[in-house]
Amino acid sequence: MSDRPLLELRGVDKAFGGLTVVSELDVHVAEGEIVSIIGPNGAGKTTLFNLITGIYRPDAGDIVLDGRSLVGLPPHEITKRGVARTFQMLRLFLNMSVKENLMAVQYGRTRATVVESIFRLPRARREEREVNRVAEEKLAFFGQRLAGYRWEQPAYSLSYANRRRLEIARATATEPRILLLDEPAAGMNPVETHEMTELIGKLRDNAGHTILVIEHDMHVVEGISDRVVALDHGVKIAEGSFDAVATDARVVEAYLGLRQAETK
Amino acid sequence: MESGGDNPDLPAPLDSLDRPRVGVDEWVAQVEQRRERYTGLAGLTYRALAFVPAPARLALFAAFAAALPLWMGRGDLFTYGIFTLLYALLGLGLNVVVGYAGLLDLGYIAFFGFGAYFYAELSSPQYGIHWSAAASIPVVVAATSLLGLVLGISSRRLLGDYLAIVTLFFGQAFVVFVNVGNPTVAGKGLTGGPNGIADIDPLSFFGYELTTRTQQFYFLLLSVVVVLVGLHFLSESRTGRAWRALREDPLAAETMTIPVKRLKLMAFAFGAGIAGFTGCIFASVLTAVTAGNFDLPLLITIYAVVILGGLGSLTGVVLGAIVINVSFQFLAPENPQNNARILFYAIVLLLLVLSLRPRWRLAAVVGGVVGLGLVTRLVDEVLAPSWAGGPVVEGGRLAPAIGDWVVIPAPGHGRFGSFAYVALVVAILILTLVRGSLRTALLVPAVYLAAVVWENSFVEQPAVARWILFGSLLIGLMTVRPQGLLGTPRVEVV
């Protein structure tokens, strides 16, 4: 792990009309790190992801990936630079096959023009083989869960947990430098949640991804995080190791309210 | 298939965490196949079609089509062959915009019209320009694509209904411009106004002119095959996948390295280019163009081709074009009325077969209709002879049977058909209100009434009957297969 942050947010502000959603936010993620964002509903966690991926534009501040600012770039350009995300409410290409989901998102990494594709010229053929190989490699990472016979099936036929896995697989197919996971364990049963915890660890250890993750399940957060950032009303209220953040008075207050925090 | 113990349909037991329950998801995934397991002839056809690989299917289609001119007359080759292929080409272009990219473009026919008019300007006595098609087709296709790009740029922020309204306006504006606008250029009306442009040159390539119907047909067939192959490769490329991804979820596509706006523009330009190319062929084959050729009916027809065939399916578009054009031409007023009549009774019978279970109920209704007809006709003959014995219009061999079965008043009772029509509408309304055996019983007079209306009214108005039959055919086909003949059902997960 190097000291230089791979992704850095400096003083990011975002307001919708009069409602300030994110204010004066500083977050940094180092190469190879797993950082969790926690906070109650409406704390601005997903907005943070939308700001990083370019769906929203920050009112002030800067978002820097490896020394280059991402502010003002269109989302597809930001993903090409190496930021890939999953969605809290799944947004798969449901009527495409499992494998096609992973092949489609490699658009930004390929160059073949329409003419080259139509006439199957050498570059189009070569890229097609490469796209196919990457898709199969990324799916293979999920082992039995997204095993071979499912590759040609439409994405809608997958179970809910498998759709979550496919979203992660799809994000990794863009070969990102940093992976943003929005509640990867939402709606999963305890067994699947445990599996997801292990999977996120493996995504870092075996696949070498840097990960920024929003998660509500504290067991998952405890199990994966190098560092935890707690948000409330768009403001960073705590940062540090899981144990430090989980016992921080302001975090407890944000989750449980002032009275409970005092009596604790 | 992975086995789950003794019964392969049951999920395997969960014996450890690291051994996932293989088979459960698969069983769920196959629910569509189980539901859609066709039986009998339909199942055999679908399975056979799925078994034939795409190149073989294309070769089969090409071989069949190539043999058409050997036995078809020149007129039939024009109405059936050439028009089917024109529809197929137009459908293939629209399929890129609507089927792949999911953009509801209702101005599509304007590109077809633009291509046709532009070709006409370049190759007709209108301005005395006579370019060879080898030069004019590339120019026209490029210009039409550019026009598609312009429309795409001006409406790039619009989605769904809004896009539909703007593009529809564009399509209608084109018709008005051509028909009424007709600006004077170089001392002459540019588009010829309501008269259009006539005496357009045939397609010519390097001194070789395509003048006969057979030559034009083969050129079109070659174009369709080339476009089909090209689109097949394109749909299995990065561009095709990106189009389908943005159709499924534009936001997810945008955050997954796909430049959504640029791809939408590409889809518009690509579809427009194919339409412009088709326009060139259309203008040269018809040798004249007028604004009426490019109005709403054609737009609706092409949408019907694409939707009936199955959005996004290339084979489906070709099949849709065949079904739509052949059935429409088959019902043309110039054709003997028996065509329409046979189709009418066939549709009625088909609807009865599809909707009546068990079989004895079907037999009872059909028997009831025949019996009711014979009895009514007999009573009519005895009680009011002047209301019987009218001539059967173009009955052919069926004439005696129809004459003995359907009440046809002698000439002079002109309004009889109209009254019967009103009665039929009332009968259908009542049918939708009642249930069970009463409905089955009421079906008998309703069907008979339909036959009476047909023989007294529609048979004398072939143009009206054509649209009604054509419409019912489409409604019937689309009810049976809502996803189109070869389309896959789209699924939304909630």
Contacts between the chains, C-beta under 8 A, distances in Angstrom:
chain1	res1	chain2	res2	distance
A	53	B	255	5.2
A	54	B	255	7.8
A	55	B	251	7.4
A	55	B	255	6.9
A	74	B	254	7.4
A	74	B	259	7.2
A	75	B	254	4.7
A	75	B	255	4.6
A	76	B	254	5.5
A	76	B	255	7.3
A	76	B	256	7.5
A	76	B	257	5.2
A	76	B	258	5.7
A	76	B	259	4.8
A	76	B	260	7.2
A	77	B	259	8.0
A	78	B	255	8.0
A	79	B	255	5.9
A	79	B	256	6.0
A	79	B	257	4.6
A	80	B	257	5.2
A	84	B	255	8.0
A	84	B	256	7.3
A	85	B	255	6.1
A	87	B	252	6.9
A	91	B	249	4.9
A	91	B	251	6.6
A	91	B	252	3.8
A	92	B	248	7.8
A	92	B	249	7.4
A	92	B	252	7.3
A	93	B	244	6.9
A	93	B	245	4.9
A	93	B	248	4.0
A	93	B	249	6.2
A	93	B	252	7.0
A	93	B	253	7.7
A	94	B	248	6.1
A	94	B	249	7.9
A	94	B	491	6.3
A	94	B	492	7.1
A	94	B	493	5.9
A	95	B	244	7.7
A	95	B	248	5.9
A	95	B	488	7.5
A	95	B	490	5.4
A	95	B	491	6.3
A	96	B	241	7.4
A	96	B	244	5.7
A	96	B	245	6.9
A	96	B	248	6.4
A	100	B	241	5.9
A	100	B	244	7.6
A	103	B	238	7.9
A	103	B	241	5.6
A	104	B	238	8.0
A	104	B	241	4.1
A	104	B	242	6.0
A	104	B	244	7.1
A	104	B	245	4.1
A	104	B	253	7.5
A	104	B	256	7.2
A	104	B	258	7.1
A	105	B	245	7.4
A	105	B	256	3.9
A	105	B	257	5.9
A	105	B	258	7.2
A	106	B	238	7.2
A	106	B	257	7.3
A	107	B	238	5.2
A	107	B	241	7.2
A	107	B	242	4.6
A	107	B	245	7.9
A	107	B	256	7.7
A	107	B	257	5.3
A	107	B	258	4.8
A	108	B	256	8.0
A	108	B	257	2.7
A	108	B	258	7.1
A	109	B	257	7.0
A	110	B	238	4.9
A	112	B	237	6.7
A	112	B	238	6.2
A	114	B	234	6.6
A	114	B	237	8.0
A	114	B	239	5.6
A	114	B	266	7.1
A	114	B	270	7.4
A	117	B	233	6.1
A	117	B	234	5.5
A	117	B	237	3.5
A	117	B	238	6.8
A	117	B	239	5.8
A	117	B	240	7.7
A	118	B	230	4.5
A	118	B	233	5.3
A	118	B	234	5.2
A	118	B	237	7.8
A	119	B	233	7.5
A	120	B	233	5.8
A	124	B	237	6.4
A	127	B	238	7.1
A	128	B	237	7.0
A	128	B	238	8.0
A	131	B	238	7.1
A	143	B	20	7.7
A	144	B	19	7.7
A	144	B	20	4.4
A	144	B	22	6.1
A	145	B	20	5.8
A	147	B	22	7.0
A	149	B	2	7.8
A	149	B	26	6.5
A	150	B	25	6.9
A	150	B	26	7.4
A	150	B	29	7.2
A	153	B	29	4.9
A	154	B	29	8.0
A	154	B	488	8.0
A	154	B	491	7.0
A	156	B	491	4.4
A	156	B	492	7.9
A	156	B	493	5.2
A	157	B	25	7.5
A	157	B	28	6.6
A	157	B	29	3.6
A	157	B	31	7.8
A	157	B	32	7.7
A	158	B	25	6.4
A	158	B	29	7.4
A	159	B	24	7.6
A	159	B	25	5.3
A	159	B	28	6.8
A	162	B	25	6.3
A	163	B	493	7.9
A	170	B	256	6.9
A	171	B	256	7.8
A	174	B	256	6.3
A	174	B	257	5.5
A	191	B	17	6.4
A	194	B	17	7.5
A	195	B	17	7.5
